[in-house]
């Protein structure tokens, strides 16, 4: 009985975490090129730099998709203030965002 309750609790927590990870996040900051402007990538790629809770900059690299490509065309060689919406995750110790939409200010 205890094993069943424990497994049920673990499964519920896993489902809740998976649902949370898919929730869209809005980032307000500077959209720019990770290679040309920030110098942190080998290839051109859209990135969003926001101010973290501690006041330090936090960089989110875009995952490749049509929205990221369109944003990059608008911000390479000169970043712009933007609101970027998408799914945030972390890969290889770097924060990433799968952009679903963006708006330049």
C-alpha positions as CSV (number, residue, x, y, z in Angstrom):
1,X,0.0,0.0,0.0
2,X,2.8,2.4,0.9
3,X,4.6,1.7,-2.4
4,X,1.4,2.4,-4.3
5,X,1.0,5.8,-2.6
6,X,4.6,6.7,-3.1
7,X,4.6,5.8,-6.8
8,X,1.3,7.7,-7.2
9,X,2.9,10.8,-5.5
10,X,6.0,10.6,-7.6
11,X,4.0,10.2,-10.8
12,X,1.8,13.2,-9.9
13,X,4.9,15.3,-9.2
14,X,6.4,14.3,-12.5
15,X,3.2,15.2,-14.4
16,X,3.0,18.6,-12.6
17,X,6.6,19.4,-13.5
18,X,6.2,18.4,-17.1
19,X,3.1,20.7,-17.3
20,X,5.0,23.5,-15.7
21,X,7.9,23.2,-18.2
22,X,5.5,23.6,-21.1
23,X,3.9,26.8,-19.7
24,X,4.9,29.8,-21.9
25,X,7.1,32.3,-20.4
26,X,7.4,36.0,-21.3
27,X,10.9,37.5,-21.3
28,X,11.3,41.3,-21.4
29,X,14.7,42.4,-22.3
30,X,17.1,42.9,-25.2
31,X,16.9,40.6,-28.2
32,X,20.2,40.4,-30.0
33,X,22.7,38.0,-31.8
34,X,24.5,35.6,-29.6
35,X,27.5,35.6,-32.0
36,X,27.8,39.1,-33.4
37,X,26.8,41.1,-30.3
38,X,27.4,38.8,-27.4
39,X,30.3,36.7,-28.7
40,X,29.0,33.6,-26.9
41,X,28.1,31.4,-30.0
42,X,30.0,30.0,-33.0
43,X,27.1,30.8,-35.3
44,X,24.5,33.5,-35.5
45,X,21.6,32.8,-33.2
46,X,18.9,35.0,-31.6
47,X,19.4,35.5,-27.8
48,X,17.4,37.4,-25.2
49,X,19.2,39.1,-22.3
50,X,17.1,40.0,-19.3
51,X,17.9,41.3,-15.8
52,X,17.8,38.5,-13.2
53,X,16.4,38.8,-9.7
54,X,19.9,39.6,-8.5
55,X,20.2,42.5,-11.0
56,X,22.7,40.6,-13.2
57,X,22.1,39.9,-16.8
58,X,20.7,36.4,-17.7
59,X,21.0,35.2,-21.3
60,X,18.6,32.9,-23.0
61,X,19.7,31.3,-26.3
62,X,16.9,30.6,-28.8
63,X,16.2,27.1,-30.0
64,X,16.1,26.8,-33.8
65,X,12.6,27.4,-35.3
66,X,10.9,29.8,-37.7
67,X,10.3,32.4,-35.0
68,X,13.9,32.4,-33.8
69,X,15.1,32.8,-37.4
70,X,12.7,35.7,-38.0
71,X,13.8,37.4,-34.8
72,X,17.4,36.9,-35.5
73,X,17.0,38.6,-38.9
74,X,15.7,41.7,-37.1
75,X,18.3,41.9,-34.4
76,X,21.6,40.7,-35.8
77,X,24.2,43.5,-35.9
78,X,22.1,45.6,-33.4
79,X,19.9,44.4,-30.6
80,X,16.5,45.8,-29.8
81,X,14.2,45.9,-26.8
82,X,11.7,43.0,-27.1
83,X,9.2,40.8,-25.4
84,X,9.8,37.2,-26.3
85,X,7.4,34.4,-25.4
86,X,8.1,30.7,-25.4
87,X,9.1,27.6,-23.5
88,X,12.1,28.1,-21.3
89,X,14.5,25.2,-20.5
90,X,18.1,24.5,-19.7
91,X,20.5,22.5,-21.9
92,X,24.2,21.9,-21.3
93,X,24.1,24.5,-18.5
94,X,22.7,27.2,-20.8
95,X,19.2,28.7,-20.5
96,X,17.2,28.3,-23.8
97,X,13.9,29.5,-25.1
98,X,11.8,27.9,-27.8
99,X,10.2,31.1,-29.2
100,X,6.5,31.0,-30.0
101,X,6.1,34.7,-30.6
102,X,8.0,38.0,-30.1
103,X,7.3,41.7,-30.3
104,X,10.0,44.3,-30.8
105,X,9.5,47.6,-28.9
